[in-house]
Amino acid sequence: MVKLFSGPVAVAAQCMLAIGGIGSLLLAPPAKGPLLIVPVAGSSVGALNAAIGAGARLVGKGTVPGSLIVEGRRDAMMIAVLRAGGLIVAAQPGLCGRTEIPA
């Protein structure tokens, strides 16, 4: 058997994997409901237009610069938002602002 890591390095690697796994579960977007759109490559306007075209409704601004909170179905808007340069994550209270945009 080949040993890649030993001792403290192995423990640190396992801890990092566990923390990364938990973090990815917390940010995984739900099937429907409030979602946070974070612009990665492009503008938030393009990603928002793509989400609205897929049936989403704008709810408010997120605390991450350029991020927006929308309500809708993840599966309907995922590909469109990705093509527009946005990333959809769960709308966690720590990442979302309290600023409501009037309907």
N, C-alpha and C positions, 0 to 999 in steps of 0.2 A: 504494500500500500504506500502511495506517495503522500507525504505530508506537506501541504502547502504552507500552513501557518502553524505556529506553536505558541503556547503560553498566552501572554497578554495581547498579542496581535490577534490571535484567534478569538478571544473574548471580545475585543473591540470591534472586530469585523461582524461578529454575530449581533452585537448590540446595535450597530449601525443598520444592519439588515432589518432587525425588529422595528427600530424607530422609523425607518423608511417605509416599511409595510404598513405600520399603523397610520403614518402620515398620508399615504396614498388612499387608505380606506376612508379617512376623514374627509378628503377632498374629492372622492368619487361622487359624481353628480347623481342625484336620485332620478328615477324614471320620469317623474313629473313634479311640478311645484316650482318653488323659487330656485333660480340658478344664477350663478355669477359668471358673466362673460368678461374675460380678461384679454385685452388686445396684446398679441405677441408680435406679430409681423403685419402691421397695417394699422388702420385707425379703428377706434371704437365705433365710429359711425357706420363703417362698412360691415362690421360684425353685427351691430344692432340691426341694420337693414336686412341682413341675411336671416337673423333670428325672427324678426317680425314677418318676413316673407314666409317663414316656416310656421307661423301661427303663434309666436310668442307675444307677450304683452310687457311693456316697460313698466317696472315697479319703482326703481330709484337708482341712485348712484352708489357704487362701492367705494371703500376706502383706498383700495389700490388705485393709483393714478390711471384714469381712463376706463376703469372697470364699471360695468353696469349690472344691475340686478333685473332679471326678467323672470316672468312666470310662463311656463309652457312645458311641452313634452321634449325631453332630452333627445329621444331617437329622431324626432321630426327635424330638429335643428342642428344636430351635431355636425354632420358633413358640411352643411352650408356655412356654419360659423367657422369651422376649420379652414375651409377654402377662402374665407374672407380675412383670415389671419387672426382669428380669435380662439380662445380656449375656454371650454365650459367646465366649471368646477362647482362643487356644492356651495350653496350660499350660507356659509358659516357666519355666525354673529360677529366673530372677530375680524372677518374679511369684508363685511358689509357695513355700509354706513346706515344712518337712521334717516337720511334725507329722502323724503318721499316726493316723487314727481306727480303732480296732480293729473288725474285721468282726463 
